[in-house]
Amino acid sequence: MTTIFEAIAILRKIFDKYAGKEGDAKTLTKKEITTLLKEQLGGDTLLNTPHSYYQAEIAQFFEMLDADGDGVVEFSEYAALVASLAMILNKCFSNKTCRQDQGS
């Protein structure tokens, strides 16, 4: 398997690990995507602060992720999030403002 296919398989595996714990195994609920991001991003993120403090921001973020407004995040919406994170991290790595092993 090529590296790009391995990367896609990893994205799908991570999605499947968190999807369906509360409902449909083909989608992520707000709680599931929050757990995924906390565990996969780690460190000092908005999601690792007391939930009530940033409740409005987290709700707004979820609404943005849920592009079709159906109340859940489908794989295509999750993939768009990961692509956005890749662009942000690429800029960070290019500017040498973060370490490439930071998420490991």
Rosetta blueprint (number, residue, H / E / L):
1 M L
2 T L
3 T H
4 I H
5 F H
6 E H
7 A H
8 I H
9 A H
10 I H
11 L H
12 R H
13 K H
14 I H
15 F H
16 D H
17 K H
18 Y H
19 A L
20 G L
21 K L
22 E L
23 G L
24 D L
25 A L
26 K L
27 T E
28 L E
29 T L
30 K H
31 K H
32 E H
33 I H
34 T H
35 T H
36 L H
37 L H
38 K H
39 E H
40 Q H
41 L H
42 G L
43 G L
44 D L
45 T L
46 L H
47 L H
48 N H
49 T L
50 P L
51 H H
52 S H
53 Y H
54 Y H
55 Q H
56 A H
57 E H
58 I H
59 A H
60 Q H
61 F H
62 F H
63 E H
64 M H
65 L H
66 D L
67 A L
68 D L
69 G L
70 D L
71 G L
72 V L
73 V E
74 E E
75 F H
76 S H
77 E H
78 Y H
79 A H
80 A H
81 L H
82 V H
83 A H
84 S H
85 L H
86 A H
87 M H
88 I H
89 L H
90 N H
91 K H
92 C H
93 F H
94 S H
95 N L
96 K L
97 T L
98 C L
99 R L
100 Q L
101 D L
102 Q L
103 G L
104 S L
